[in-house]
Amino acid sequence: MKYWERLGYEWGSVYLDEGSIACRRGGFTGEITVLLPEAGVANFEEHIAVTRTAKIVDTGEIVKSQVFMIPHASDKLLVLEHELGHALGWNHHHARYHIMYPEWTSIGHNSRGLEHRRYLEEMERIRAPGRN
């Protein structure tokens, strides 16, 4: 979370929820839920983590997100930071060593273009009348 805070993002309350019904059903509006599912529970294919984000179709506003990480991936450097980027609405960036690079073995600390002010600018562009 500190990674994204340095870029201007703010978080609400942070708490540990050890399996409530709300957590299993995708969390509440405004939440990012991080889950470490048991083997075989989620289909990761070749991924070590997956983020599912619910958005309002007309505005692109994020409603809530769930991050699923294979438990052994929780010690991989920058993987959670990368997945939190998806939860915030960012797509993959194809420059090696960028935090949003799609392959975890080449993720790095480069966060160019991900500042919170840029996020706000992008949301404003999406909401503007006559957008594509």
N, C-alpha and C positions, 0 to 999 in steps of 0.2 A: 504494500500500500504506500510505503514511503516513496517508492520509485515514482508513482503517479502524483503524489503530493508535491514532489519537487517540480512537476510540470504544471502545477496550479489546480489540480483536482482536489476536491474535498469529499470526505466520507461522513456518513452519519454514524450512528452507533454500530459498534462491532461486538459480536457476541458469539459464543460457542453454543451451538444447538446440536445436541447429540441424538438427532433422529425424530423430531416431532413430525406430526402429520403435515404441517405446513411446509416443512423442509422437503419431505418426500414428494409433495404435490407441486413443487416448483417455487416455493417461497411466496412472499407477499409482494404487492406492488411496491416498487422502489428498492427492492433488495437484490443484492448479488449473493447467491448461495454457492459455496464451494463444497463439493462432495467428493469423497474418496470411496467410490463404490467397490464392492467386492468383485473379484474376478468373475467374469461371465454375466454380470448384471447389466453392463452397458456394452454396446457394440462400438469399440474404438477403431476397428480395422487396423491401420498402420499408425494411428495416432496414439500419443501418450496422454493427451488431454483434449477435451472438446468443450466448447462453450455454446450454449443455446441462449439466444437473446430474443425476447418478445418485444416487438415494436408496434406503435400505432402506425397503420399503413399510410394514412394521409400526411402525417407530419414527420415520420421517421423517429419520433421520440421513443426512447427506450423505456419500457414498462418494468421489466425485471430480467435478470439473467441467471443462468445456472452454469457453473464451471464444474465439469467432471474430470477428475485426474486419476489415472491409475495410481494406486498408493505408492508404488516404487518410484513414480515420477516426481513425487513431492520433494525429493532432494535434488532434482535437476535444477541447476542454476537458471534463473530467469523464466522458467516455464510458467509459474503462477503469474508473474508480472505480465507476460505475453497474453495469457488467458484473460487477465483483468482488462487488458487493452481491448480484447474482443467484447467483453462485457460492457465496456464504455462505448462501444460502437465502431471501433477501428478495424479495418480489414488488414489483410497481409500487405506488407511492404517488401518489395523484391530486391532490396539492397542487403547484401550480406552484412551481418553484425548489427542490423537494425533490430530493435526489440520486437517488431512485428514480422520479422522474417519467418516464412512458413516452416522451416526445418529447425528443430530445436538445437541440433548440433552446431548451427551457425548463427544462433541468436546472440545478439550482443547488447551493449549499453546505448547504442545510437538511438535517439528518440526524436530525431529531426522531423518536424511537421506535426508532432503530437501534442503540442502545448494546448492547455485548456482554452486559451483564447482562439486558437485555430478551430477547435471543436465547436465553440460557440459561433464562429463565423460560418462554418459548414452547416450547422443547424439552421442558421438564419437564411443561408442560400437555399436550402431545401424547402423551407417554409415560404419563401418569396413567391408572390403571384407570377405565373407564367413559367415556373420551373419546368425543366424537361422531364 
